[in-house]
């Protein structure tokens, strides 16, 4: 078992968290990275076991236009600072993964500067794609070249050039030798050349046991990238979208069918496709901002920590901070924070306490990392599943409704279960476990036997008290219940889940699903229509996500994307970024 298979990641965008200047003056190093040393203890106390941090190396501005792969950005400090930072992480039991921006460089990179100086005589003229000395660009270089995402600030590397491969592989060796890192997250992995990625994987296998390669992939069949020859893992944007919209729309069908599709993509084995799960990061809006009902922060994060995959929390989201995409800037997604401002968060902040409790639960129950997945109950507003390992089952129950909900789950391997978040103990009776799932909340039910540890959790605080509605007529006599059996009897669904919807700030929020039993069984016809619309919307979101990652997206650009509703045309558009 590799370390990353049971890791819980914390994600830091260091230029933002440290409040570094937006543009690099290339001056004397400022040791801002050292200000993050106290965060390592914070990360460890909240139950995180790994850190993804980056970009870190010398660059022009936001970090993804690299100037020097072998020098810490002078806005953050020196190479000695980075080596000491990684060493302190390791001392506290935290693995470290850096951002590898190997698809493109900045214009200040030495190879590009040599082309500017020596033109056709440059030994580096084939390091970049489609350098044309008969062309020109807005910088008046007297030549043109292929860029990334339409931005000439990002010069696309010729990944089929053996010299480029050798150089980048040497960078990986350097990072391991100098900083002792444990893995790399490959930026823009969905447009990297596959032979190039295979060379990176061979180097990863060489430099360190269990060295981890994770790639940023927004859309597509994840098994193209995750396999023995290329990457260990990719970003799970499919689940990211399903987690927030499945709660905003009161539609657990979307989440459950996304999980089922991805689990099936991996051969219905938990080790078949272990993805990097997240609810926000440095490129998308904060989860607390996205949720219509802030109380859904709780069930969203319960699912993040318990569904198949490797969970990750973006810095500051453990405090429930907001962050909204702005027209020409992602600055609000990448704020400077002072840890001292959150000194009492473990005692008083319900978001922080929830994240800490979930970290403890995941570390103590290996079934959440290695167990298989079985869906047990599914309605629009309630969802239950089990994670099963070596005869031990952990049950997960969530509820996005404003009223409590009683579930009946099959339980054959333990007499008593503990609600790891609530502290409630429930006895199984006749192979059935009957639990009350509180409104806009959930729990993780662990057996009080075997390897599970009995530990009374700290009382959980509500993230936000949701307004209570009057119970439906059939609920007035007794709480609503539903029996869950392995063979589900829910309404049939399309083979694939709804694809991601576009995240257009000006678009109106979807209205909540109607309250009542009719909301729990949508018609097949409406599902088919929704799926087709979702498939188109997913492609639109993928295109916008790529465009937004690489520079400002104007209102006209957004309108152009949303105006295209033809599946084939959108597919070609996605391919055009490669």
MARFIDREN-152904 format. One record per atom (N, C-alpha, C): z, y, x; residue in one letter. Coordinates in pm, whole numbers, plus 50000, padded with zeros to 5 digits. Each point is the difference from the previous one (the first is absolute). Layout:
N
ZYXA/...
END
This chain:
578
500004988050084X/500005012049916X/500005012450088X/499045008749979X/499885012350079X/500925010749942X/500425009450085X/500935010349957X/499495008249883X/498695002549999X/499455008949897X/499964993549863X/500124987049993X/499924993249871X/501205003049910X/501135004050060X/501175003249919X/500515014250028X/499135008450055X/500415013650031X/500045008949877X/500815010550010X/500025010849901X/499705012750079X/498885006449970X/499515011150082X/500455013649948X/500255008850096X/500195014249974X/498825007050066X/499435009949934X/498785006650047X/500285014750029X/499715004250123X/500195013950039X/498695006250047X/499685011749947X/498945008550053X/500695010250089X/500004998150133X/500915007650087X/499695014750012X/498725003949999X/499685014250011X/500555007749881X/500024993549884X/500555006449881X/501525000150000X/500604988350022X/501454998949992X/500705009150101X/499405001650118X/500635008550103X/499655014749986X/499125003649907X/499635014149981X/499145005450113X/499174991550060X/499155004450111X/498945009849951X/499515008950088X/498935009349962X/498764992549953X/499245006049911X/498824993449945X/498884998650103X/499935009150095X/499004999350105X/500694998450135X/499394992050085X/500594996950130X/499625010850102X/500975007050057X/499675010150100X/499774994150139X/500194986650014X/499864993350130X/500885006650106X/501195003849959X/500915006650093X/501044990450056X/501115005750042X/501094992150055X/500564991049891X/500304987250032X/500514990949898X/501285005249934X/500074998449869X/501205003449922X/500564986749948X/501244997150029X/500564986649979X/500464997749856X/499095002149908X/500354998349858X/500264985349964X/499344990750069X/500214985849966X/501484996350015X/500685006350094X/501424996950022X/500865003749879X/499525009349917X/500765003749881X/499994988849897X/499124990250019X/499944988849906X/500934988550039X/500675001050113X/500904989150041X/501074997149895X/500625010149937X/500994996849894X/499394992749881X/498715001849978X/499354993249889X/499974984850021X/500054995550123X/499974985650025X/501234993549937X/501175006250020X/501224994849938X/499905000549848X/499465010949949X/499795001349854X/499114988649949X/498934997350070X/499084989349961X/500714986649998X/500764997550105X/500704987350010X/501054998549889X/500715010749970X/501044999449897X/499434997549862X/498765004249976X/499384997949869X/499344986349988X/500084991950104X/499494986449991X/498604998050051X/499405010250063X/498664998550054X/500064992750134X/499004991950024X/499974992250124X/498795003150087X/499135008849953X/498805003750077X/499625014349966X/499365006550098X/499565013849984X/498525001150032X/499255005649906X/498615003950027X/500015015250018X/499625004650119X/500055014350032X/498695004350064X/499465011149955X/498785005050059X/499285009649906X/498985006550056X/499484998950136X/500905007250100X/499954995550125X/500925004950102X/499325006450121X/498724997150022X/499405003650127X/499265013449995X/499815005750118X/499465013550012X/498775001949912X/500065010549918X/498915002649906X/499905014949973X/498985003749925X/499745014149972X/500935005449893X/500134992449890X/500755005249886X/500834989549930X/499424993649897X/500784990849917X/500284986650068X/499404997650116X/500334988050074X/498914989550002X/499025001249910X/498964989849990X/498705004150072X/500075011050074X/498875004350083X/500474999350146X/500104987850052X/500684997350127X/499335006950118X/500855005850084X/499565006050126X/500294990750118X/501154993149995X/500404991250112X/500854988749943X/499474987650009X/500694988449946X/501214995950084X/500115005250121X/501064995550091X/501065010650027X/500075010049912X/500975010850017X/500595003749865X/501334999649991X/500655004449877X/499615014549972X/499755003049874X/499665013649960X/501045009650056X/499565010350068X/500945009250066X/500865007449899X/499605000349874X/500865005949897X/501224991249972X/499934987350041X/501084990549976X/500814996950125X/499425002150119X/500754997450122X/499174993250106X/500634990850071X/499374993350114X/499964985049978X/499254993050084X/499964985549992X/501394993950021X/500805006350083X/501374995250022X/500825000849871X/499765010449921X/500695001349871X/499624988549908X/498724996649997X/499554989249911X/500564986650046X/500004997450130X/500554987450050X/501484998949964X/500755010950013X/501424999949966X/500214998149850X/499135006049920X/500104998849855X/499804985449957X/498974993650053X/499744986049966X/501144991150048X/500525002850118X/501114992150052X/501235001049910X/500265012149947X/501145001749910X/499774992849868X/498785000249952X/499674992249879X/500304985350023X/499544994750112X/500234985950031X/501494997050014X/500745009250058X/501454997950016X/500684998649864X/499475007149899X/500594999449866X/499294990049910X/499154991550061X/499384989349923X/498805004049919X/499345010950039X/498845005249927X/498734997750083X/499044992749945X/498704998650064X/499185012849980X/499035002450090X/499265012649996X/498494997450000X/499325006149904X/498544999049985X/499435014250006X/498995002050085X/499395013250016X/498665000849928X/499565012349976X/498695002549939X/498924999250107X/498984991649979X/498884999150092X/498755005949937X/499615011850048X/498835006949943X/498814996750089X/499384988549974X/498984994650089X/498605000349940X/499845006649886X/498675001449939X/499285012450051X/500755010250036X/499415012750042X/500965007050096X/499515010050070X/500845008350085X/499835014649958X/500795008550062X/499785014349984X/498965005150098X/499605012249984X/498985006050086X/500555003250139X/501335000450014X/500595002750131X/500194987550084X/499644988549947X/500114987450074X/499075000450122X/500434994050111X/499295001850127X/498544995549992X/499714989449928X/498634994949993X/499095009949929X/500495006149892X/499195009749928X/499805012650084X/501065004350069X/499885011850086X/498974997750111X/499924987850051X/499014997050103X/498585000949945X/499824995649875X/498685001249937X/499625014749985X/500945008349959X/499725014349987X/499595006050134X/500624995350107X/499735005750132X/498704994650059X/499804987049989X/498884993650072X/498864995449910X/500145001249871X/498964996649904X/499374986450030X/498674999450014X/499314987250018X/500464992450124X/500555006950097X/500434993550123X/501434994549991X/500675002349888X/501384995349986X/500054984849994X/500914994150075X/500184985449996X/500674995749869X/500465009849922X/500684996949874X/499135002749878X/498725002750020X/499165004049887X/499874988949895X/500244987450041X/499924989049904X/501384995849948X/501025008050028X/501334997049947X/500145003949853X/499075008249953X/500065004649862X/498734996049926X/500075000249868X/498884995449917X/498975011249980X/498744996350023X/498865008549964X/500075014050062X/500305000850127X/499935012950069X/498545003950015X/499675011949949X/498615004549996X/499895013550071X/499394999950117X/499925012350080X/498905009449952X/499314996249893X/499035009049937X/500635007449882X/501254996449967X/500655006149884X/501015010750039X/500825003849902X/501055009950023X/501044998649890X/501075007650007X/501054999549899X/500675013649989X/501045000949916X/500635012949976X/500755005350122X/500244991350098X/500655004550123X/498985004750104X/498714999049964X/498905004050089X/500064992550135X/500234986949990X/500054991750120X/498624998050063X/498955001849920X/498664997050048X/499674985349987X/500804992749923X/499714986049965X/500814996749874X/499594989349935X/500724995449881X/500514985950024X/500824995249909X/500604986850016X/500544995449864X/500294987249991X/500584994649877X/501495002849999X/500465004749886X/501435003149988X/500664990649900X/501275002249977X/500734992049902X/500355008849880X/499604995449882X/500355006849876X/499385013549981X/498895002950071X/499345012849984X/500595011350082X/500904996650095X/500685010350078X/499644998450148X/499305009850055X/499604999350140X/501185001150096X/501185003549948X/501204999950082X/500374985750042X/499544990249921X/500304985950024X/498714993150043X/499904997150129X/498774994650057X/500074984749999X/499034993849936X/500084985549978X/499644992350127X/500924991250042X/499794991850118X/498964989149974X/499224996950102X/499044989049994X/500754987250033X/500494993349898X/500874988650020X/499264987650050X/498685000449999X/499244988750055X/499745001550150X/500395011250055X/499855002350143X/501124992650075X/499684990650089X/501044992550071X/500985009050075X/499535011350052X/500895008950073X/501065006149908X/499615003149877X/500945005349903X/501044989349964X/499524987849973X/500934989049970X/501004998250113X/499494999750123X/500884997850115X/501035011250012X/499565012249977X/500915011350013X/501124999249896X/499644997649874X/501014999549895X/500934988150020X/499474988750042X/500874988550029X/500975003250113X/499535007950096X/500885004350109X/501085009449948X/499665008149901X/500995008849938X/501124991749937X/499644989249931X/501014991349939X/500914994250107X/499404995250109X/500814994550110X/500945010750057X/499485012050012X/500805011150053X/501195002849909X/499775000649868X/501085002849906X/501114989650007X/499604987350015X/501004989450009X/500755000950132X/499275002350108X/500625000650132X/500935012050013X/499565011749952X/500765012250018X/501105001949896X/499764995749877X/500915003149891X/500624987849934X/499494988050031X/500564987549946X/499914999449848X/498895004749943X/499865000049854X/499754985849949X/500144998249869X/499914986849939X/498764997949914X/499235010749980X/498824998649918X/499275013349985X/498834999349936X/499175011949980X/499454999849858X/500035011549937X/499325002049872X/498665006650031X/498904993549965X/498675005050030X/499555009749891X/499815012450038X/499515010049907X/498564996849960X/499675002449871X/498634998249950X/499454986250034X/500814989749984X/499564986450035X/498844995349912X/499885005649880X/498944995549912X/498615004450045X/499915008250105X/498695003650054X/499854995850145X/500964992650054X/499884995250137X/499014988550007X/499284999350112X/499084988950025X/500824987150016X/499554989249938X/500804987749999X/500084993750139X/498955000850080X/500074994650135X/500985008250085X/500055012849973X/500975008950065X/501424995949965X/500234997349871X/501324995749958X/500394986650061X/499024991250014X/500304987050063X/500445001950145X/499395009750069X/500415002950138X/501435005550002X/500335008349902X/501365005349992X/501004988849971X/499614990649913X/500894988849968X/500224991150123X/498954997550077X/500174992050122X/500975006850096X/499905013250009X/500925007450086X/501424999449946X/500145001049867X/501334999049938X/500644986550031X/499194989549993X/500524986750029X/500434998650146X/499395008150085X/500244999150144X/501255007750044X/500255011749939X/500975009250058X/501464996449972X/500254993349885X/501394997849963X/500064989649888X/500964990750005X/500124990449889X/500245007249868X/499324995649896X/500165005749866X/499685014949993X/499105004750089X/499565013949990X/499175001449873X/500315010449921X/499505001149862X/498895010449991X/498914996249933X/498915009449970X/499915001649849X/500245012249953X/499885003249859X/498945010749984X/499144998949899X/498915009449985X/500075008049871X/499545012450008X/499885008349880X/498714996549928X/500144993549884X/498874996449917X/500295005049859X/499085007249941X/500255006249870X/499454991449886X/498864993750020X/499324993549888X/499254987850051X/499924989649920X/499174988650037X/500774986950001X/499304989650046X/500594986750012X/500804999650130X/501315000049988X/500855001250118X/499844988450098X/499544988649953X/499854988550090X/498885002250102X/499145009949979X/498995003350101X/500665004550130X/501165006349987X/500695005650117X/501184991350045X/500684993749903X/501194992150033X/499614985550021X/499964996050123X/499684986150034X/500364997750146X/499804987850047X/500424996450135X/499235007650108X/498795005149965X/499195006450103X/500135015050010X/500525006549895X/500035014650001X/501445005349986X/500475002749878X/501305006549982X/501014990749936X/501275003150023X/501074992449936X/500265005049858X/499675012649974X/500455006449876X/499195012649975X/499895004249874X/499405012949966X/500845006949893X/499765012949983X/500705007849899X/499594995749860X/500984998949912X/499764995049864X/499865011749903X/498865006850006X/499765011249909X/499854995449855X/499574987749979X/499874994949863X/501364999849931X/501004994650067X/501334999549940X/500625013949993X/499745008450099X/500515013849997X/499625006849870X/498734999049963X/499555006549878X/500634993549877X/500044986849999X/500524992949883X/501485003149977X/500785001750106X/501435002049984X/500325013149928X/499305010950034X/500345012549932X/499335001149863X/498734995949989X/499345001449871X/500494989549901X/500424988350049X/500554989849910X/501285004749934X/500745009050066X/501195005649937X/499665012349916X/499145008650051X/499635011949923X/499344996249867X/499234989250000X/499294995849879X/500754989149924X/501204996750040X/500744988849940X/499104987749994X/499474996350115X/499034989050003X/500294990750116X/500974991049981X/500304990250103X/498894989750017X/499094999449903X/498854991150016X/499205003950124X/499835013150022X/499235004450116X/500654995350131X/501325001650009X/500704995950121X/499924984950018X/500324992749896X/500044985450010X/498644994150033X/498955005649942X/498664994550027X/499485004450136X/500445011550048X/499685003750139X/500654990150097X/501274997049975X/500714990350084X/499324986449993X/499654995649881X/499364986949984X/498674999350074X/499225010749991X/498705000150068X/500184999450152X/500935008150052X/500215000250145X/500614987050048X/500924994449922X/500624987350037X/498954988950002X/499105000449902X/498914990349998X/499035002150115X/499785012650039X/499125003150112X/500514993350128X/501324998350009X/500604993650116X/500204985149982X/499304994149903X/500104985649979X/501264995949927X/500605009549924X/501244997349926X/501114995150092X/500005005450121X/501074997150098X/500565013350048X/501315000750015X/500605012650042X/499565003850140X/499664990150084X/499545003050135X/498505001550008X/499324999049885X/498555000850001X/499485014150016X/500745009849946X/499555013950007X/501245008849987X/500755001050109X/501215008149997X/499625014550030X/500055008649896X/499495013750009X/501145010050022X/499615011850046X/500955010950026X/500125008249871X/501134998449930X/500205006349870X/500715013450014X/499605009749920X/500595013450005X/499805006949867X/500805010149973X/499805008049879X/499605014250033X/500175004250126X/499475012950045X/499894999750152X/499235009350053X/499855001350145X/499525014250031X/499545002350123X/499645013650043X/498675004749941X/499294991449928X/498705003849942X/500025001049848X/501084995449934X/500055000149853X/501275006849953X/500015004049875X/501155007349946X/501264991349996X/501145006650009X/501274993149995X/500184992749867X/500634988450006X/500194992049879X/500865007349899X/500985007650045X/500865007249906X/499215010749926X/498985005450065X/499125009849936X/499074993249900X/499524988350035X/498994993349916X/500584994449871X/501264996550000X/500574993249883X/500255009849886X/499494996949882X/500275008249882X/501474999649964X/500584988250009X/501424998149973X/500684997050133X/500825009350049X/500604998350132X/500924987850006X/500504995549887X/500854988149998X/499234987650044X/498675000549993X/499194988550042X/500004998350152X/500595009550072X/500184998150144X/500684986750028X/500954996249914X/500764987550022X/499134987649984X/499354997649886X/499184987949991X/498834999950097X/499445011550031X/498905000650097X/500464994450134X/501175004350046X/500464995650132X/500544985749999X/500534995749888X/500374985849989X/498764991450022X/498895003849938X/498764992450017X/499485001150143X/500075011950059X/499545001950138X/500714990450094X/501294998049980X/500804991950091X/499954985049969X/499504996249884X/500114985949960X/498674993049978X/498915007449980X/498704993549985X/499514995050135X/499084990450002X/499464995150127X/499445011350085X/500324999850129X/499525010250091X/501125005850084X/499655009950081X/500945006650091X/500265014149947X/501235002949956X/500265013249939X/500145011050104X/499615012249960X/500115011750087X/500415012049917X/500895008350055X/500445012449936X/499655011650092X/499395010349944X/499595011850075X/501185009650014X/500165005850118X/501185008150029X/500235010749892X/501255001249959X/500375009749899X/499974994649859X/499184989749976X/499944994649865X/501274992249965X/500774996050102X/501304993849970X/500985010249942X/499675012850009X/500815010549939X/499405004749867X/498844994849965X/499355004249876X/499375013850009X/499485003850119X/499405013350011X/498625000249934X/499555011949967X/498695001849936X/498965003250106X/498744998149967X/498905003650088X/498694998749925X/499305011149985X/498775000249921X/498825004250087X/498864993449981X/498795003850073X/499595014349961X/499675007950101X/499525013449976X/498525000850029X/499375010849959X/498545000650004X/499454998150141X/500555006750098X/499444999150135X/501044995450103X/501074993849955X/501054996550094X/500804988149950X/500434991650095X/500924989049972X/501405003250053X/500255012650032X/501285003750062X/501194996049915X/499895001249868X/501154996949916X/500304985149998X/499044991850042X/500234985550012X/500674996550132X/500055009450093X/500444997450137X/501035010550044X/501095001749925X/500905011350026X/500944997650118X/500495010950055X/501094999350097X/501304998149923X/500814990550043X/501284997349934X/501115000150104X/501165004549961X/501204999450085X/500904989149944X/500264989850080X/500824988949954X/501385004649956X/500505010750063X/501325005249965X/500075004949855X/498855003449942X/499985004549861X/500274988649903X/499944987850048X/500174988249914X/501194991550048X/501015006750057X/501134992950057X/500804991949900X/500015004049872X/500764992849898X/499124991649909X/498754997550044X/499044993149912X/500464986049963X/500614992850093X/500434986349971X/501074999549892X/500765010749986X/501045000449898X/499525006149869X/499125010150010X/499715007949881X/498544999449951X/499094995650085X/498585000149959X/499634986249946X/499674998949871X/499704986849943X/498774993550062X/499045008050043X/498804994350063X/500374993350132X/500805006950079X/500404994650130X/500824987349983X/500905000149904X/500844988249977X/499174988149953X/499005002749917X/499144989149955X/499244994050116X/499385008550084X/499244995150115X/500894991850093X/501235004750022X/500934992750087X/500354986549940X/500274999649871X/500344987449934X/498834990150005X/498805005149977X/498834991250004X/499764994650140X/500245008350102X/499864995350136X/500954988650030X/501245001449954X/500994989450020X/499584987249927X/499555001549875X/499614988249921X/498844992750066X/499025007550047X/498844993450062X/500394992950129X/500845006450081X/500414993650125X/500814987249975X/500784999849893X/500874988749975X/499324988549926X/498825002449946X/499334989749921X/498594997750053X/499844989850082X/498734997450067X/498894996649900X/500384995949879X/498984997049900X/499155012349969X/500565011950016X/499245012249973X/498965002850108X/500144993750116X/499005001350106X/499064988150005X/500554988149979X/499214987850023X/499774991649875X/500685003349890X/499884991749881X/498705001949926X/499574989549928X/498805001449917X/500325008749879X/498945003749928X/500125009449889X/499614993049871X/500835001449895X/499674994449869X/500355010049891X/499015004049925X/500235009349889X/500684992449886X/501035006149941X/500794993449896X/499915006749864X/499935013149998X/499955007249873X/499215012850020X/499185003449900X/499165011950013X/499725006149864X/500435012649983X/499565008449889X/499625013450061X/499565009349917X/499675013250055X/501205006450070X/501204997349948X/501185007450046X/501034991450072X/499814987150005X/500934991150070X/499224990150086X/500624996150112X/499314991550097X/501084992350075X/499784987250017X/500934991750077X/499204989850080X/500494997150119X/499374989850085X/501074994150091X/499634989050064X/500924993750094X/499354998950136X/500845000250103X/499584997150137X/500764987350040X/499274989650037X/500604986850015X/499794994750142X/501104995950064X/499954995150137X/500994988650017X/499484988550040X/500854988450033X/500994996849889X/499525000249877X/500844996349887X/500905010949948X/499945011750060X/500805011349954X/499105010549937X/500385004849882X/499205010049929X/500785012949985X/499335011150029X/500545013349974X/499165005949888X/500685005149896X/499305005649886X/500005015250006X/498885006049963X/499875014549997X/499645004249858X/500765009449945X/499745004749865X/499915015350000X/498995005449935X/499855014549989X/499625003849859X/500345012449964X/499825004849864X/499665014850006X/498805004049949X/499625014150002X/500215006849865X/500714993249909X/500265005349867X/501285008249999X/500195008449897X/501185008349989X/501174992849935X/499824987349967X/501084991949945X/500204987550084X/501214994449997X/500274987550069X/499164988849940X/499884989250076X/499164988849957X/500644987150052X/500164990249912X/500594987350038X/498904989950032X/500094994050119X/499024990050044X/500664986450011X/499234989649972X/500434986350021X/499074993750103X/500584995850112X/499224994950112X/500404985650032X/499074991750044X/500354986350040X/500775000250131X/501144993150003X/500844999850121X/500574986150016X/499484992950097X/500394986050014X/500784997250127X/500095009450092X/500564996550130X/501335006850029X/500645006349902X/501305006150025X/500715001949867X/501304999450004X/500785001849877X/500325014649975X/500155007950108X/500385014049986X/499065008650084X/499565011149942X/499155009550071X/500705013550006X/499755007050110X/500555013450019X/498895010349992X/500195010349919X/499095011350001X/500275008150126X/499114999250098X/500285005650132X/500125015249996X/499465006549898X/500115014549988X/501125004149905X/500174992549893X/501005003549899X/501374994050028X/500044988950076X/501264992950022X/500394990849886X/499174999149898X/500314991649885X/499774985350033X/500934991349956X/499854985550017X/499654993849865X/499004991150002X/499544993549878X/499904985150027X/500544992049908X/499924985450012X/498764994949929X/499324990950065X/498854993449938X/500514989549903X/499374999149885X/500424990649897X/498814991749957X/500054987050023X/498914991249958X/498695003150068X/500085003950128X/498765003150073X/499405013349962X/500785008649934X/499515013349962X/500955010750050X/499435010950046X/500785011550044X/499675011649907X/500995004749927X/499815011149905X/500625012550062X/499155010150026X/500485012150066X/499565012349922X/500845010150003X/499675012949939X/499445009250108X/498775004649981X/499355008850097X/500125014349946X/500695008250072X/500305013449949X/498735008749993X/500065010149915X/498865008849977X/499565006550131X/498695000450021X/499405006550117X/500694995750130X/500194987050012X/500714994950115X/499584985650027X/500854992850065X/499704986050032X/501094994450089X/499814987550041X/500984993650086X/499354988450073X/500704995550105X/499584988450078X/501124989849986X/499694988549941X/501014989949967X/499964989150105X/501094998950076X/500064990450109X/501024989249966X/499724987550036X/500944989149969X/501225000650092X/501164997749943X/501224999850080X/500214985950055X/499054996150079X/500064986950066X/498985000150111X/500024990250086X/499034999250108X/500225011250100X/498895006450041X/500075010250105X/500305013949946X/499955001949867X/500235013349946X/501445004350021X/500225012350037X/501335005150026X/500545006849876X/501244996849968X/500635006749887X/500665012750051X/499455011149962X/500535012850046X/499885009949886X/501135005149955X/499985009449888X/499335013050044X/498915004049936X/499325012250040X/500785012449960X/499735010950070X/500585012849960X/499425003949864X/500795006449915X/499495003949868X/498735008450014X/498974996249926X/498745007250008X/500045012449911X/499375010750047X/499905012349924X/498625001049939X/499915004949878X/498695001749939X/499225010950073X/498724997150027X/499165010150064X/499865012049909X/499754997249872X/499975010949901X/500214993949864X/500845006149923X/500284994649867X/498815002949909X/499314989649958X/498865001849911X/500495002149858X/499315007949921X/500425002149861X/499944986949921X/501064997249928X/500064987649922X/499305002149866X/499194990449961X/499365000749868X/500784991149905X/499805002249873X/500604991349900X/499384986150011X/500814989349991X/499424986650007X/499054997549885X/499004991750025X/499084996249894X/500764992049894X/499424999349883X/500694993749888X/500494986150034X/499144992250065X/500384986250029X/501054999250110X/500305011450068X/500974999850107X/501405003649951X/500115005349876X/501285005449957X/501044989149985X/499584988249962X/500964989149982X/500444994250133X/499094999150097X/500324993950129X/498995004650103X/500374999650129X/499035003950103X/498754991349994X/498855006250031X/498744992850002X/500044989450109X/499534988049972X/499994989150097X/498624993950007X/499784992850108X/498774992350014X/500284988450092X/499564988349965X/500174988250086X/498884999550100X/500374996850123X/499014999150107X/499904985650045X/498814994850004X/499774986450046X/498905000550102X/499914989850087X/498965000250103X/498605001349942X/499724993749888X/498705001549936X/500075011949908X/499395010850035X/500145012549926X/499194999649871X/500495007549901X/499315000749873X/499565014149968X/499915008650101X/499565013749976X/498525000149970X/499555011149944X/498595001249966X/499134998450124X/498844993349990X/499154998250117X/499495013350051X/499825000650132X/499565012350064X/498724997550077X/499285010650038X/498824998150084X/500384993550131X/499024994350069X/500274992950125X/500535009450105X/499535012350000X/500445009850098X/500795011049931X/500965006250072X/500785010949941X/499215012949997X/500575009749928X/499375013250000X/499975005450141X/498875005450040X/499885005450136X/500615014050003X/500255005450121X/500675013050012X/499305011149925X/500795008849942X/499475011649931X/499995011950094X/499105009649982X/499955011650090X/501255008449987X/500465005450114X/501195008250003X/499585014750001X/499505005049890X/499555013949993X/501155008549949X/500475009650083X/501175007849960X/499845006849865X/498795004449966X/499815007449876X/499844991049879X/499894987050021X/499804990949887X/501294998849921X/499934999449866X/501224998649921X/500634986450023X/501344999449989X/500734987550014X/499664990949882X/499934987150028X/499764990549893X/501214999649907X/499764999549871X/501104999249905X/500644986350009X/501334999149979X/500664987050004X/499444990849893X/500064987050027X/499534990249902X/500835001349875X/499444997449883X/500765001249875X/501164990349998X/501105004649939X/501174991249989X/499774990549885X/500284987250022X/499794990149896X/499344987750053X/500084989049924X/499474987450047X/498505000550021X/499295008849926X/498575000550017X/499615004550139X/500905007150070X/499685004750135X/500034988750101X/500674988949964X/500174989150095X/498844990249997X/499055001449909X/498904990549992X/498695007349975X/499455006750100X/498755007249982X/498864990349974X/498975004949932X/498874991449967X/499174997250123X/499294988649996X/499144996550113X/498895010250018X/499495005349889X/498925009850010X/500475012650070X/501205005149961X/500495012150064X/500314997550146X/500484987950033X/500284996750140X/498725000050082X/498924994249943X/498744999650074X/499485014050028X/500115008749897X/499575013850020X/500865006950105X/501324997849992X/500905006250097X/499724995150141X/499694987050011X/499734994450133X/498765006350060X/498935001649920X/498775005850052X/500235014550042X/500745007449917X/500315013850037X/500865000450126X/500944990750008X/500864999450118X/499244996550125X/498994991249986X/499214996150116X/499245012150056X/499435008049911X/499315012250042X/501015009750062X/501165001649933X/501015009450049X/500534995750137X/500094987050021X/500474995150129X/499075003850113X/498714999049977X/499035003950101X/500065015150024X/500165007749890X/500115014550016X/501235003650082X/501114993249974X/501225002850076X/499824996550147X/499334988850027X/499784996050139X/499195010650075X/498965005249935X/499175010350063X/500825012750026X/500775004449900X/500805012150017X/501094998150106X/500594988150004X/501044997550099X/499475001150141X/498804994650022X/499385000850133X/499675014650032X/499435007149902X/499635013950023X/501235008650027X/501074998049920X/501205008150015X/500694997450132X/499904987750049X/500664996550125X/499405007550118X/498745003749987X/499295005650113X/499715014949990X/500565006549899X/499825014349993X/500115005149858X/499925013049980X/500135005949868X/498924994949904X/500414997649876X/499074995849896X/499955011249896X/498855005949983X/499875011249907X/499914994949857X/500175009449904X/499874996449859X/498604994649970X/498985006050064X/498644995449977X/499824985650051X/500584996950115X/499914986450052X/500654990149904X/501155003849943X/500664991449902X/499124998049877X/499405011149952X/499154998949881X/498824990750027X/499445000850121X/498874991450034X/500404985249996X/501204997250050X/500454986150000X/500224995149856X/500715007949919X/500314995849864X/498774999649910X/498975007850037X/498774999949919X/499214987250020X/500234993150110X/499284987550028X/500774988449938X/499484994349894X/500664988949930X/499164987350007X/499094999350096X/499154988250015X/500544991150111X/500314987749964X/500684990950094X/499204998250128X/498704997249991X/499204997650119X/499935012150092X/499895011849938X/499935012250079X/501315002650072X/501124997449933X/501315002050062X/500224990250116X/499534987849982X/500114990150108X/499255004950123X/498795005149979X/499225005350113X/500695012050065X/500665008049918X/500725011650052X/501134995450092X/500764990049957X/501084994550083X/499434994850132X/498884992749992X/499414994350120X/499505010950096X/499685011649944X/499455010750085X/501025005450100X/501294997349975X/501025004750093X/500124991150123X/499344988450000X/500184990550110X/499265004450124X/
END
